Amino acid sequence: AVADEIKEDSPAAVAVLKSMGLTPYMITGDNKRTAQAIAKKAGIDKFFAEVLPEEKVAYVKQLQRKGKVAMVGDGINDAPALAQADIGIAMGSGTDVAMETGNIVLMKNSLLDVPRAIKLSKMTMSKIKQNMFWALIYNVLGIPIAAGVLYPFTGWLLSPVIAGGAMAMSSVSVVTNSLLLRRKSLKLKAKIK
């Protein structure tokens, strides 16, 4: 009958993670009946109960056979599993060991920051890919022209001053494109059941 109360935002965070196509699991040392009650409150369908702290790593490894795993934790007992996971997410209110081990440290004690961090990382990777694409196109077109490939056919020869200016503009366009990320919203949308 005695169990830790879940955070108020846990059901909302789980619902958002599910809406993102992710499958949340809970790994706990609680007995099966307590774990089942907590999982139900949080909206988690899959859980591992009666797990000793040193066994958490084995469960993370088991889940990694199915795909990428992000582990969220805040205690000393979570540190090895955070290190094993593809992405370790430590809560800022947790222990120093967990925060040192995690790849991401959430400064607020809100589980809704987990899907926000995932959304931000996806948007960042998208910007990186866009910037790589445009930089590659620029160099594929610009370098041969600057080297004089078109000179025998057209008589065009690119001045080093213009080539330098074009290179600077390429850098400016990449930085400007990256700054557009600041306009993106990290608001989350999901219905809680």
Backbone as ProteinMPNN parsed JSONL, in Angstrom:
{"seq_chain_A": "AVADEIKEDSPAAVAVLKSMGLTPYMITGDNKRTAQAIAKKAGIDKFFAEVLPEEKVAYVKQLQRKGKVAMVGDGINDAPALAQADIGIAMGSGTDVAMETGNIVLMKNSLLDVPRAIKLSKMTMSKIKQNMFWALIYNVLGIPIAAGVLYPFTGWLLSPVIAGGAMAMSSVSVVTNSLLLRRKSLKLKAKIK", "coords_chain_A": {"N_chain_A": [[0.823, -1.209, 0.0], [2.084, 1.144, 0.47], [3.806, 3.434, -1.43], [6.031, 5.259, -3.603], [4.878, 8.388, -4.699], [3.941, 9.242, -7.994], [5.329, 11.738, -10.19], [3.503, 14.722, -10.904], [3.439, 15.419, -13.592], [4.026, 13.105, -14.924], [2.103, 11.287, -16.26], [1.379, 12.939, -18.455], [3.874, 13.328, -19.709], [4.506, 10.687, -20.445], [2.393, 10.203, -22.203], [3.01, 12.017, -24.243], [5.48, 11.021, -25.103], [4.637, 8.551, -26.132], [3.024, 9.5, -28.216], [4.977, 10.394, -29.852], [5.865, 8.151, -30.983], [7.405, 6.506, -29.428], [8.289, 3.923, -27.078], [7.631, 3.775, -23.828], [9.241, 2.355, -20.983], [9.27, 1.092, -17.662], [11.587, 0.707, -15.101], [11.969, -0.728, -12.079], [12.61, -1.181, -8.569], [10.54, -1.88, -7.003], [7.951, -4.14, -5.807], [6.047, -6.419, -7.873], [3.233, -5.922, -7.855], [2.996, -3.299, -6.802], [4.541, -1.93, -8.684], [2.983, -2.354, -10.94], [0.697, -0.86, -10.298], [1.786, 1.739, -10.167], [2.765, 2.012, -12.776], [0.365, 1.914, -14.174], [-0.898, 4.275, -13.276], [0.849, 6.133, -14.386], [0.544, 5.637, -17.041], [2.044, 3.807, -18.359], [2.721, 0.94, -20.203], [4.518, -1.176, -20.232], [6.765, -2.746, -18.046], [9.473, -3.45, -15.749], [9.781, -5.159, -12.81], [10.872, -5.485, -9.339], [13.614, -5.21, -9.629], [16.991, -5.313, -9.013], [19.442, -2.799, -8.167], [21.926, -3.249, -9.521], [21.083, -4.812, -11.612], [19.807, -3.248, -13.468], [21.317, -2.398, -15.657], [21.485, -4.727, -17.196], [18.836, -4.973, -18.048], [18.609, -2.673, -19.606], [20.438, -3.316, -21.618], [19.079, -5.511, -22.697], [16.832, -4.236, -23.795], [18.134, -2.705, -25.681], [18.672, -4.465, -27.7], [16.412, -4.394, -29.191], [16.374, -1.858, -30.209], [17.303, 1.664, -30.188], [17.973, 3.099, -26.988], [16.882, 5.292, -24.503], [17.632, 6.296, -21.308], [16.176, 7.411, -18.361], [17.028, 8.81, -15.332], [17.748, 9.421, -11.796], [19.245, 8.775, -9.604], [22.011, 7.348, -7.653], [21.989, 4.632, -8.072], [21.048, 4.527, -10.635], [23.066, 5.339, -12.305], [24.958, 3.443, -13.612], [23.179, 2.29, -15.522], [22.393, 4.563, -16.918], [24.814, 5.161, -18.125], [25.116, 2.914, -19.774], [22.953, 3.106, -21.548], [21.913, 4.308, -24.816], [21.357, 6.984, -24.85], [21.729, 8.812, -22.029], [19.714, 10.295, -19.675], [19.684, 12.528, -17.197], [18.071, 13.688, -14.258], [17.976, 17.004, -13.08], [17.572, 17.385, -10.39], [18.638, 15.227, -9.253], [21.221, 12.926, -8.085], [24.735, 13.8, -7.89], [26.356, 11.914, -9.137], [24.643, 10.663, -10.992], [24.061, 12.878, -12.622], [26.588, 13.429, -13.609], [27.062, 11.18, -15.118], [25.036, 11.084, -17.05], [24.156, 11.878, -20.483], [22.589, 13.983, -21.09], [21.418, 16.543, -19.024], [18.617, 17.399, -17.308], [17.504, 20.43, -16.273], [15.262, 21.359, -14.86], [12.912, 19.8, -12.665], [11.135, 18.235, -14.207], [9.392, 15.808, -15.956], [8.333, 16.282, -18.426], [10.254, 17.588, -19.792], [11.781, 15.654, -20.947], [10.565, 14.625, -23.45], [10.692, 17.128, -24.68], [13.455, 17.577, -24.874], [14.124, 15.524, -26.625], [12.665, 16.312, -28.882], [13.923, 18.783, -29.408], [16.52, 17.872, -30.001], [16.043, 16.422, -32.334], [15.189, 18.473, -34.054], [17.521, 19.966, -34.116], [19.326, 18.159, -35.321], [18.132, 18.04, -37.832], [18.581, 20.657, -38.762], [21.364, 20.601, -38.875], [21.748, 18.72, -40.913], [20.528, 20.103, -43.049], [22.276, 22.322, -43.24], [24.678, 21.008, -43.869], [23.982, 19.965, -46.372], [23.523, 22.337, -47.94], [26.044, 23.554, -47.73], [27.611, 21.625, -48.962], [26.54, 21.613, -51.59], [27.147, 24.238, -52.304], [29.979, 24.147, -52.276], [30.469, 22.131, -54.17], [29.596, 23.349, -56.49], [30.855, 25.88, -56.382], [33.71, 25.621, -55.999], [34.868, 24.355, -58.366], [34.283, 26.401, -60.23], [35.722, 28.543, -59.137], [38.231, 27.465, -59.434], [38.598, 27.682, -62.116], [37.434, 26.055, -64.08], [35.436, 26.638, -65.929], [36.637, 28.528, -67.52], [38.037, 27.868, -70.017], [35.828, 27.422, -71.707], [33.957, 29.503, -71.421], [35.293, 31.78, -70.717], [35.052, 32.778, -68.236], [36.386, 33.746, -65.188], [36.821, 33.514, -61.839], [37.266, 36.046, -59.547], [39.592, 36.17, -56.832], [38.777, 37.786, -54.717], [35.992, 37.924, -54.987], [35.437, 35.2, -54.733], [36.274, 34.779, -52.08], [34.44, 36.438, -50.763], [32.076, 35.105, -51.447], [32.477, 32.715, -50.096], [32.426, 33.644, -47.466], [29.767, 34.513, -47.397], [28.52, 32.068, -47.636], [29.106, 30.946, -45.146], [27.729, 32.749, -43.529], [25.111, 32.234, -44.354], [24.761, 29.624, -43.415], [24.998, 29.992, -40.632], [22.851, 31.751, -40.228], [20.694, 30.11, -40.992], [20.912, 28.238, -38.947], [20.293, 29.834, -36.752], [17.598, 30.193, -37.144], [16.45, 28.156, -35.814], [15.842, 29.048, -33.322], [13.343, 30.121, -33.532], [11.619, 28.043, -33.524], [9.123, 26.112, -31.883], [8.904, 24.476, -28.749], [6.691, 23.375, -27.726], [4.532, 20.838, -26.572], [2.349, 18.33, -27.824], [-0.212, 16.271, -26.935], [-2.731, 13.949, -26.022], [-3.926, 13.099, -22.866], [-4.79, 10.012, -21.569]], "CA_chain_A": [[0.0, 0.0, 0.0], [2.966, 2.317, 0.526], [4.627, 3.549, -2.641], [6.353, 6.628, -3.987], [3.912, 9.006, -5.597], [4.546, 9.656, -9.259], [5.306, 13.184, -10.436], [2.238, 15.148, -11.512], [3.529, 15.496, -15.049], [4.408, 11.803, -15.493], [1.168, 10.797, -17.286], [1.475, 13.791, -19.647], [5.153, 13.034, -20.369], [4.377, 9.364, -21.067], [1.487, 10.345, -23.352], [3.744, 12.705, -25.316], [6.471, 10.074, -25.637], [3.896, 7.587, -26.962], [2.586, 10.182, -29.436], [6.183, 10.546, -30.673], [6.193, 6.827, -31.514], [8.36, 5.853, -28.531], [7.686, 2.991, -26.134], [8.205, 3.941, -22.482], [9.33, 1.23, -20.058], [9.643, 1.492, -16.3], [12.424, -0.27, -14.41], [11.847, -0.364, -10.668], [12.897, -2.192, -7.552], [9.296, -2.186, -6.306], [7.385, -5.446, -6.126], [5.266, -6.403, -9.115], [1.912, -5.317, -7.655], [3.207, -1.857, -6.666], [5.01, -1.452, -9.987], [1.832, -2.364, -11.847], [-0.154, 0.277, -9.926], [2.489, 2.969, -10.559], [2.783, 2.041, -14.242], [-0.987, 2.241, -14.628], [-1.092, 5.704, -13.006], [1.684, 6.913, -15.304], [0.183, 5.343, -18.42], [3.101, 2.95, -18.926], [2.211, -0.414, -20.442], [5.559, -2.188, -20.066], [7.634, -2.448, -16.912], [10.246, -4.51, -15.11], [9.666, -4.956, -11.37], [11.766, -6.217, -8.438], [14.938, -5.164, -10.252], [18.059, -4.813, -8.148], [20.17, -1.7, -8.839], [22.959, -3.733, -10.444], [20.436, -5.491, -12.739], [19.237, -2.273, -14.409], [22.147, -2.412, -16.867], [21.091, -5.897, -17.995], [17.549, -4.667, -18.685], [18.884, -1.694, -20.675], [21.049, -4.092, -22.71], [18.003, -6.311, -23.297], [16.034, -3.324, -24.623], [18.971, -2.236, -26.795], [18.587, -5.436, -28.79], [15.228, -4.006, -29.968], [16.586, -0.536, -30.807], [17.966, 2.684, -29.372], [17.384, 3.239, -25.66], [17.179, 6.453, -23.666], [17.352, 5.972, -19.909], [15.991, 8.579, -17.509], [17.243, 8.429, -13.941], [18.21, 10.517, -10.941], [19.951, 8.29, -8.424], [23.306, 6.659, -7.771], [21.695, 3.305, -8.621], [20.747, 4.659, -12.064], [24.256, 5.766, -13.053], [25.445, 2.451, -14.586], [22.208, 2.138, -16.614], [22.507, 5.792, -17.717], [26.034, 5.02, -18.929], [24.895, 1.854, -20.76], [21.947, 3.519, -22.534], [22.397, 5.102, -25.951], [21.258, 8.354, -24.352], [21.44, 8.866, -20.605], [19.079, 11.566, -19.327], [19.66, 12.661, -15.743], [17.259, 14.773, -13.727], [18.8, 17.989, -12.387], [17.358, 17.272, -8.946], [19.203, 13.947, -8.848], [22.55, 12.889, -7.474], [25.851, 14.258, -8.719], [26.832, 10.781, -9.937], [23.719, 10.509, -12.127], [24.233, 14.015, -13.531], [27.899, 13.292, -14.247], [26.996, 10.039, -16.032], [24.079, 11.326, -18.133], [24.532, 12.679, -21.652], [21.741, 15.171, -20.992], [20.936, 16.823, -17.667], [17.438, 18.263, -17.334], [17.68, 21.339, -15.146], [14.044, 21.375, -14.055], [12.526, 18.465, -12.218], [9.915, 17.928, -14.947], [9.545, 14.747, -16.951], [7.954, 16.809, -19.747], [11.47, 18.032, -20.474], [12.347, 14.518, -21.705], [10.168, 14.74, -24.86], [11.187, 18.405, -25.22], [14.861, 17.37, -25.226], [14.127, 14.676, -27.821], [12.193, 17.161, -29.985], [14.99, 19.747, -29.706], [17.64, 17.181, -30.648], [15.638, 16.096, -33.718], [15.206, 19.719, -34.828], [18.931, 20.332, -34.285], [19.896, 17.276, -36.343], [17.57, 18.461, -39.112], [19.327, 21.865, -39.162], [22.728, 20.183, -39.228], [21.669, 18.094, -42.237], [20.284, 21.179, -44.018], [23.508, 23.094, -43.393], [25.638, 20.179, -44.597], [23.526, 19.893, -47.754], [23.78, 23.596, -48.633], [27.498, 23.765, -47.8], [28.12, 20.689, -49.977], [26.132, 22.128, -52.902], [27.933, 25.446, -52.554], [31.356, 23.776, -52.606], [30.492, 21.363, -55.418], [29.469, 24.312, -57.588], [31.756, 27.029, -56.281], [35.149, 25.323, -56.098], [35.31, 24.226, -59.764], [34.243, 27.714, -60.894], [36.861, 29.305, -58.608], [39.45, 26.864, -59.971], [38.716, 28.049, -63.523], [36.953, 24.986, -64.962], [34.625, 27.23, -66.998], [37.416, 29.508, -68.272], [38.27, 27.51, -71.42], [34.583, 27.417, -72.479], [33.199, 30.759, -71.341], [36.165, 32.908, -70.405], [34.782, 33.249, -66.874], [37.389, 33.462, -64.166], [36.334, 34.101, -60.597], [38.258, 36.805, -58.794], [39.754, 35.677, -55.456], [37.995, 38.638, -53.813], [34.598, 37.464, -55.087], [35.404, 33.846, -54.166], [36.343, 34.954, -50.624], [33.149, 36.981, -50.343], [31.082, 34.037, -51.585], [32.724, 31.772, -48.998], [31.911, 34.291, -46.253], [28.303, 34.474, -47.479], [28.127, 30.681, -47.353], [29.15, 30.798, -43.687], [26.639, 33.556, -42.98], [23.841, 31.546, -44.61], [24.696, 28.469, -42.509], [24.724, 30.507, -39.285], [21.478, 32.276, -40.243], [19.803, 28.951, -40.99], [20.961, 27.658, -37.601], [19.59, 30.737, -35.839], [16.157, 30.02, -37.342], [16.024, 27.153, -34.841], [15.316, 29.768, -32.157], [11.928, 30.421, -33.776], [10.842, 26.806, -33.394], [8.454, 25.934, -30.603], [9.086, 23.191, -28.086], [5.423, 22.988, -27.109], [4.209, 19.433, -26.794], [0.941, 18.051, -28.06], [-0.65, 14.884, -26.745], [-3.895, 13.815, -25.139], [-3.73, 12.164, -21.763], [-5.942, 9.097, -21.454]], "C_chain_A": [[0.852, 1.251, 0.0], [3.849, 2.316, -0.721], [4.946, 5.012, -2.891], [5.261, 7.144, -4.907], [4.615, 9.415, -6.876], [4.467, 11.177, -9.375], [4.007, 13.537, -11.164], [2.271, 15.097, -13.036], [3.894, 14.166, -15.706], [3.423, 11.292, -16.543], [1.242, 11.615, -18.583], [2.756, 13.486, -20.419], [5.092, 11.693, -21.092], [3.492, 9.443, -22.309], [2.2, 11.009, -24.526], [4.771, 11.764, -25.937], [5.796, 9.036, -26.545], [3.467, 8.235, -28.28], [3.759, 10.417, -30.387], [6.62, 9.206, -31.267], [7.198, 6.068, -30.659], [7.612, 4.944, -27.561], [8.341, 3.165, -24.773], [8.161, 2.637, -21.686], [9.658, 1.809, -18.685], [10.463, 0.348, -15.709], [12.444, 0.152, -12.949], [12.213, -1.526, -9.763], [11.66, -2.584, -6.778], [8.794, -3.581, -6.686], [6.421, -5.299, -7.308], [3.93, -5.69, -8.963], [2.03, -3.785, -7.558], [3.626, -1.256, -7.998], [3.856, -1.362, -10.98], [0.918, -1.169, -11.566], [0.479, 1.601, -10.364], [2.491, 3.113, -12.077], [1.419, 2.442, -14.787], [-1.28, 3.727, -14.434], [-0.348, 6.571, -14.018], [1.314, 6.693, -16.766], [1.218, 4.496, -19.136], [2.571, 1.523, -19.03], [3.23, -1.497, -20.116], [6.485, -1.784, -18.918], [8.383, -3.692, -16.464], [10.217, -4.201, -13.616], [10.67, -5.825, -10.612], [13.184, -6.309, -9.004], [15.936, -4.588, -9.261], [18.845, -3.74, -8.901], [21.198, -2.183, -9.868], [22.372, -4.449, -11.665], [19.874, -4.526, -13.786], [20.006, -2.255, -15.728], [21.746, -3.563, -17.782], [19.772, -5.642, -18.716], [17.724, -3.638, -19.803], [19.493, -2.412, -21.87], [20.0, -4.916, -23.45], [17.16, -5.441, -24.228], [16.831, -2.808, -25.825], [18.981, -3.224, -27.952], [17.408, -5.123, -29.707], [15.419, -2.666, -30.679], [17.309, 0.396, -29.849], [17.222, 2.851, -28.05], [17.861, 4.529, -25.008], [16.756, 6.086, -22.252], [17.243, 7.27, -19.134], [16.163, 8.126, -16.067], [17.763, 9.601, -13.128], [19.044, 10.059, -9.752], [21.278, 7.634, -8.722], [23.089, 5.3, -8.424], [21.418, 3.351, -10.122], [21.989, 4.921, -12.916], [24.787, 4.706, -14.024], [24.505, 2.274, -15.777], [22.215, 3.381, -17.507], [23.716, 5.706, -18.643], [25.846, 3.986, -20.041], [23.957, 2.295, -21.877], [22.578, 4.315, -23.667], [22.376, 6.586, -25.598], [20.88, 8.284, -22.882], [20.9, 10.247, -20.258], [18.949, 11.613, -17.811], [18.8, 13.847, -15.345], [18.166, 15.696, -12.918], [18.672, 17.93, -10.884], [17.994, 15.993, -8.391], [20.583, 14.07, -8.234], [23.612, 13.375, -8.452], [26.357, 13.15, -9.635], [25.955, 10.594, -11.174], [23.923, 11.644, -13.124], [25.57, 13.947, -14.269], [27.866, 12.203, -15.318], [26.108, 10.313, -17.239], [24.657, 12.143, -19.277], [23.797, 14.012, -21.637], [21.344, 15.317, -19.53], [19.787, 17.808, -17.79], [17.459, 19.127, -16.079], [16.44, 21.434, -14.257], [13.684, 19.94, -13.693], [11.218, 18.053, -12.885], [10.179, 16.863, -15.998], [9.108, 15.202, -18.345], [9.165, 17.342, -20.513], [12.144, 16.902, -21.253], [11.889, 14.572, -23.161], [10.609, 16.061, -25.483], [12.639, 18.265, -25.67], [14.979, 16.529, -26.498], [13.719, 15.503, -29.04], [13.275, 18.162, -30.396], [16.154, 19.079, -30.426], [17.309, 16.802, -32.082], [15.661, 17.345, -34.597], [16.65, 20.161, -35.098], [19.59, 19.474, -35.357], [19.387, 17.639, -37.734], [18.309, 19.69, -39.636], [20.745, 21.504, -39.593], [22.735, 19.57, -40.627], [21.41, 19.127, -43.33], [21.565, 21.956, -44.291], [24.572, 22.309, -44.154], [25.278, 20.105, -46.079], [23.891, 21.174, -48.506], [25.271, 23.898, -48.74], [28.108, 22.858, -48.868], [27.79, 21.189, -51.38], [26.973, 23.342, -53.273], [29.351, 25.074, -52.996], [31.455, 22.991, -53.909], [30.4, 22.296, -56.623], [30.556, 25.377, -57.573], [33.228, 26.723, -56.511], [35.597, 25.129, -57.549], [35.297, 25.564, -60.515], [35.422, 28.552, -60.439], [38.176, 28.764, -59.156], [39.624, 27.138, -61.466], [38.273, 26.988, -64.499], [36.176, 25.564, -66.145], [35.424, 28.186, -67.906], [37.658, 29.109, -69.738], [37.017, 27.607, -72.297], [33.909, 28.782, -72.541], [34.072, 31.983, -71.127], [35.919, 33.468, -69.005], [35.905, 32.806, -65.947], [36.968, 34.217, -62.913], [37.471, 34.782, -59.854], [38.375, 36.229, -57.384], [38.95, 36.5, -54.44], [36.528, 38.186, -53.806], [34.466, 36.064, -54.482], [35.443, 33.907, -52.642], [35.03, 35.479, -50.065], [32.051, 35.928, -50.396], [31.233, 33.013, -50.458], [32.196, 32.35, -47.682], [30.38, 34.263, -46.241], [27.765, 33.064, -47.216], [28.089, 30.453, -45.847], [28.004, 31.562, -43.027], [25.303, 32.837, -43.184], [23.673, 30.332, -43.695], [24.354, 28.937, -41.09], [23.291, 31.031, -39.199], [20.464, 31.145, -40.212], [19.764, 28.307, -39.601], [20.19, 28.515, -36.606], [18.069, 30.654, -35.993], [15.578, 28.984, -36.378], [15.414, 27.825, -33.605], [13.83, 30.092, -32.306], [11.029, 29.204, -33.601], [10.277, 26.69, -31.979], [8.727, 24.544, -30.041], [7.814, 22.759, -27.359], [5.097, 21.554, -27.514], [2.712, 19.247, -26.947], [0.673, 16.567, -27.857], [-1.835, 14.886, -25.804], [-3.587, 12.761, -24.081], [-4.983, 11.317, -21.617], [-6.414, 9.025, -20.009]], "O_chain_A": [[0.394, 2.311, -0.425], [4.537, 1.341, -1.021], [4.219, 5.9, -2.445], [4.78, 6.427, -5.785], [5.754, 9.881, -6.845], [3.636, 11.816, -8.731], [3.484, 12.74, -11.942], [1.275, 14.779, -13.686], [4.054, 14.108, -16.925], [3.852, 10.895, -17.626], [1.177, 11.055, -19.677], [2.732, 13.396, -21.647], [5.57, 11.571, -22.22], [3.792, 8.835, -23.337], [2.014, 10.607, -25.674], [4.914, 11.717, -27.159], [6.327, 8.69, -27.6], [3.535, 7.605, -29.336], [3.56, 10.616, -31.586], [7.627, 9.134, -31.97], [7.782, 5.087, -31.118], [6.441, 5.174, -27.261], [9.483, 2.748, -24.578], [7.167, 1.911, -21.715], [10.25, 2.883, -18.574], [10.087, -0.82, -15.804], [12.883, 1.253, -12.619], [12.134, -2.692, -10.148], [11.703, -3.517, -5.976], [9.154, -4.128, -7.729], [6.038, -4.191, -7.682], [3.532, -4.931, -9.848], [1.243, -3.063, -8.17], [3.13, -0.202, -8.396], [3.766, -0.414, -11.76], [0.42, -0.538, -12.498], [-0.213, 2.482, -10.874], [2.248, 4.198, -12.604], [1.325, 3.212, -15.742], [-1.843, 4.371, -15.32], [-0.849, 7.609, -14.45], [1.718, 7.466, -17.634], [1.268, 4.466, -20.366], [2.042, 0.973, -18.064], [2.855, -2.615, -19.763], [6.928, -0.639, -18.831], [7.99, -4.822, -16.754], [10.586, -3.103, -13.202], [11.239, -6.768, -11.161], [13.859, -7.33, -8.879], [15.736, -3.494, -8.734], [18.909, -3.764, -10.131], [21.328, -1.603, -10.946], [23.081, -4.673, -12.646], [19.505, -4.953, -14.88], [19.409, -2.113, -16.795], [21.675, -3.398, -19.0], [19.605, -6.047, -19.866], [17.058, -3.726, -20.834], [19.112, -2.15, -23.011], [20.025, -5.009, -24.678], [16.815, -5.866, -25.33], [16.253, -2.509, -26.87], [19.277, -2.838, -29.084], [17.398, -5.535, -30.867], [14.712, -2.368, -31.641], [17.855, -0.033, -28.833], [15.996, 2.755, -28.0], [19.055, 4.825, -24.961], [15.639, 5.616, -22.035], [18.115, 8.134, -19.235], [15.521, 7.171, -15.63], [18.162, 10.631, -13.672], [19.504, 10.89, -8.97], [21.631, 7.393, -9.876], [23.905, 4.861, -9.234], [21.539, 2.335, -10.807], [21.95, 4.737, -14.132], [25.05, 5.041, -15.179], [24.962, 2.124, -16.91], [22.06, 3.267, -18.723], [23.653, 6.123, -19.8], [26.368, 4.167, -21.141], [24.142, 1.903, -23.029], [23.638, 4.919, -23.503], [23.26, 7.345, -25.994], [19.826, 7.753, -22.533], [21.555, 11.256, -20.519], [18.2, 10.839, -17.216], [18.801, 14.882, -16.011], [19.02, 15.232, -12.162], [19.568, 18.378, -10.169], [17.895, 15.715, -7.196], [21.049, 15.162, -7.91], [23.419, 13.364, -9.668], [26.742, 13.41, -10.775], [26.465, 10.39, -12.275], [23.955, 11.411, -14.332], [25.666, 14.363, -15.424], [28.574, 12.301, -16.321], [26.39, 9.83, -18.335], [25.531, 12.987, -19.077], [24.308, 15.029, -22.106], [20.98, 14.34, -18.876], [19.953, 18.912, -18.308], [17.434, 18.614, -14.96], [16.557, 21.574, -13.039], [14.112, 18.993, -14.351], [10.298, 17.579, -12.218], [11.079, 17.001, -16.826], [9.474, 14.577, -19.34], [9.11, 17.525, -21.729], [12.981, 17.158, -22.119], [12.739, 14.565, -24.051], [10.874, 16.117, -26.683], [13.014, 18.775, -26.726], [15.832, 16.792, -27.345], [14.342, 15.411, -30.098], [13.518, 18.367, -31.586], [16.716, 19.652, -31.36], [18.176, 16.85, -32.955], [16.099, 17.29, -35.746], [16.96, 20.665, -36.178], [20.324, 19.985, -36.203], [20.134, 17.553, -38.708], [18.629, 19.761, -40.823], [21.26, 22.049, -40.57], [23.619, 19.862, -41.433], [21.995, 19.048, -44.41], [21.9, 22.218, -45.446], [25.285, 22.87, -44.986], [26.155, 20.172, -46.941], [24.493, 21.117, -49.579], [25.714, 24.446, -49.749], [29.013, 23.27, -49.593], [28.651, 21.191, -52.259], [27.449, 23.465, -54.402], [29.864, 25.62, -53.973], [32.41, 23.16, -54.668], [31.042, 22.066, -57.648], [31.108, 25.732, -58.614], [33.922, 27.504, -57.162], [36.621, 25.69, -57.939], [36.18, 25.834, -61.329], [36.063, 29.208, -61.26], [39.134, 29.519, -59.325], [40.684, 26.856, -62.024], [38.696, 27.012, -65.655], [36.253, 25.029, -67.251], [34.924, 28.602, -68.952], [37.496, 29.949, -70.623], [37.126, 27.847, -73.5], [33.36, 29.171, -73.572], [33.622, 33.109, -71.34], [36.49, 34.49, -68.625], [36.308, 31.643, -65.935], [36.783, 35.434, -62.946], [38.503, 34.174, -59.57], [37.367, 35.837, -56.796], [38.497, 35.969, -53.426], [35.907, 38.08, -52.748], [33.486, 35.778, -53.794], [34.719, 33.164, -51.978], [34.563, 35.024, -49.021], [31.2, 35.86, -49.508], [30.242, 32.507, -49.932], [31.593, 31.635, -46.882], [29.769, 34.02, -45.201], [26.688, 32.896, -46.645], [27.154, 29.841, -45.33], [27.388, 31.075, -42.079], [24.459, 32.833, -42.289], [22.563, 30.044, -43.247], [23.51, 28.336, -40.426], [22.596, 30.786, -38.213], [19.477, 31.217, -39.48], [18.705, 27.883, -39.138], [19.512, 27.99, -35.722], [17.333, 31.007, -35.071], [14.369, 28.941, -36.152], [14.571, 27.238, -32.926], [13.14, 30.314, -31.311], [9.807, 29.336, -33.537], [10.898, 27.127, -31.01], [8.773, 23.561, -30.781], [7.851, 21.89, -26.488], [5.354, 21.127, -28.64], [1.914, 19.916, -26.29], [1.262, 15.718, -28.527], [-1.931, 15.72, -24.903], [-3.062, 11.687, -24.373], [-6.096, 11.839, -21.55], [-7.37, 8.311, -19.706]]}, "name": "protein", "num_of_chains": 1, "seq": "AVADEIKEDSPAAVAVLKSMGLTPYMITGDNKRTAQAIAKKAGIDKFFAEVLPEEKVAYVKQLQRKGKVAMVGDGINDAPALAQADIGIAMGSGTDVAMETGNIVLMKNSLLDVPRAIKLSKMTMSKIKQNMFWALIYNVLGIPIAAGVLYPFTGWLLSPVIAGGAMAMSSVSVVTNSLLLRRKSLKLKAKIK"}
